[in-house]
Amino acid sequence: MVFAIIAFLIFLIAGVPIAFCLGTSALIFLLSKGITIGLIAQRMFTGVDSFPFMAIPFFILAGDLMARSGITKRLVDLATVMVGRLRGGLGHVNIVASMFFAGISGSAVADTSAFGTMLIPAMVEQGFDDDFSAAVTCSSSVVGPIIPPSIPFVIYSLVSSTSVAALFLAGAIPGILLGLSLMVVNAIISIKRKYPRTPRWPTLKEIGVALVNGIVPLLMPIIILGGILSGVFTATEASGAAVVYALIIGFLVYKNLTFKMLKESFIATAKTTGTVFLIIACSNVFNWMLVTEQIPQKLALLAGQVFTNKFSLLLAINIVLLIIGTFMEGSSAIIITVPLLLSIVRPFGISPIHLGAIVVLNLMIGLITPPVGLCLYVVCTITKLPIEKVTKATLPFLLAEIVVLFLVTYIEPLSMFLPRIFGYVR
């Protein structure tokens, strides 16, 4: 077992894809125990042989289709009429548009790509510093996987056997709080540096047009959550409904989605889904190895001896997850860490739903921290700025996000209020 864990860490540090790190270390364990390696294929198959897993490719496809349908500009226009007149207007627009986009794509990287190419040049042209523009864009993208619907929450739900609707509700208030905290930081810096605001108030006609154009894509999260909470369909069926809605919007309402774009969207979804499912399959073998060696039970016993209360345990979990998030992609980290974390927190009476909000928020913050901050790399590619410069500019926003993380961690109602209201928690 020790050799398998060492091999996993060595492969991970060497930059080997996480799925192969998991699979290879499990292979080493099986060989050391004299167990037939045919078990790997069996466990990989059972790892993905689950109907609810269909929600993952459908949610990915729905977000990709909506992004290709040209909703980005419409959401920016809606955000502009709402907050553009505040000091640092385009910075606020960037953040609010990301909050809107979060309810459609559920992906931080998609958010960064969509708004980075549009808003970073616009902000620089208005007089914002280029590194600040990049920092606002990637920092606000963290909101994407927190506000429902959220792909990381779907993965957490499947790994932990927790209600995806309850997790979606648990992410709503923290996601909004995260966006508001970023707006506060943007306002403070904008006032200090005298960044501009939108030059004039929008006319009633402009407000009306922005509302009409913006409300159409924003109906998607309402349909998804409303359908799940009302019992009209399950989370898996909701993901299919989201795809149908995205197709209707793209082909019949906006009329700018083509069959060529549809093909590209299918290919992109297949690539992303294949990566996620390979990680899930290999992690099932790895988790079987851990269970066989009773690692979760031993960790739970150790945690009970080391930590005297849940507050110190939650602090330790936050520190560990923030470190993991700096070098491991969020979905991979959820699949690997959640089974272990659930066994550790269960004796302390911590709800899996509350833990889900903490885990996802932690790991999404990792998207803007080097060395593996995917959103950092995206904005650096767009702006051609060195990662050191952008990282420095993100520090005030990163601090605000960590403050929100600890608020969500220690003020349980922030994540549990809505699940309780809708009867998912007693």
FENURPE-V843179 format. One line per field, one symbol per residue. ss: DSSP state (@ for helix, = for strand, . for the rest). psi: psi as a letter, one per 20 degrees, with the letter a starting at -180 (. if undefined). burial: I if it has 16 or more other ideal C-beta (glycine too) atoms within 10 Angstrom, else O. Layout:
# FENURPE-V843179
ss = ???
psi = ???
burial = ???
This chain:
# FENURPE-V843179
ss = .@@@@@@@@@@@@....@@@@@@@@@@@@@@@@....@@@@@@@@@@@..@@@@@@@@@@@@@@@@@@..@@@@@@@@@@@@@.....@@@@@@@@@@@@@@@@@..@@@@@@@@@@@@@@@@@@@...@@@@@@@@@@@@.........@@@@@@@@@@...@@@@@@@@@@@@@@@@@@@@@@@@@@@@@@..........@@@@@@@@@@@@@@@@@@@@@@@@@@@....@@@@@@@@@@@@@@@@@@@.....@@@@@@@@@@@@@@@@@@@@@@@@@@@@@@@@@@..@@@@@@@@@@@@...@@@@@@@@@@@@@@@@@@..@@@@@@@@@@@@@@@@@@@...@@@@@@@@@@@@@@@@@.....@@@@@@@@@@...@@@@@@@@@@@@@@@@@@@@@@@@..@@@@@@@@@.....
psi = gghggggggghghijpqhghgggghhgggghhikqpiihggghgghhimpghihhghghgggggghhijkighhhggghgigjhiqpkghghgggghhhghhjghjpgghgggghghghghggghijqqhhgghggghghhhhgjgpqqpghhgggghhilqphghgghhigghgghgghhhhggggghhggilqrrphrqqrhghgggggghhhghihghggggggghijgrrhghhhhhhggghgggghhfhkjprhghgghgggggggggggghgggghhhgghggghhjkgghhhggghhhgpirhghghgggggghhggiijpqggghghghghghghgigijkpphgghggggggghhhiijprilnghghghhhgikqqhggggghighhgghhhghghghginhhhhigghghjjip.
burial = OOOIIOIIOOIIOOOOIIIOIIIIIIIIIIOOOOOOOOOIOOIIOOIOOOOOIOIIIIIIIIIIIIIIIOIIOIIIIIIIIIIIOIIIIIIIIIIIIIIIIIIIIIIIIIIIIIIIOIIIOOIIOIOIOIIIIIIIIIIIIIIIIIIIIIIIIIIIIIIIOIIIIIIIIIIIIIIIIIIOIIIOIIIOIIOOOOIOIIOOOIOOOOOOIIOOIIOIIIOIIOIIIOIIIOOOOIIIOIIIIIIOIIIOIIIOOIOOIOOOOIOOIOOIIOOIIOIIIIIIIIIIIIIIIIOOIOIIOOOIOOIOOOIOOOOOIIOOIIOOIIOIIIIIIIIIIIIIIIIOIIIIIOOIOIIIIIIIIIIIIIIIIIIIIOOOIIIIIIIIOIIOIOOOIIIOIIOIIIOIIIOIIOOIIOOOOIIIIIIIOOOIIO
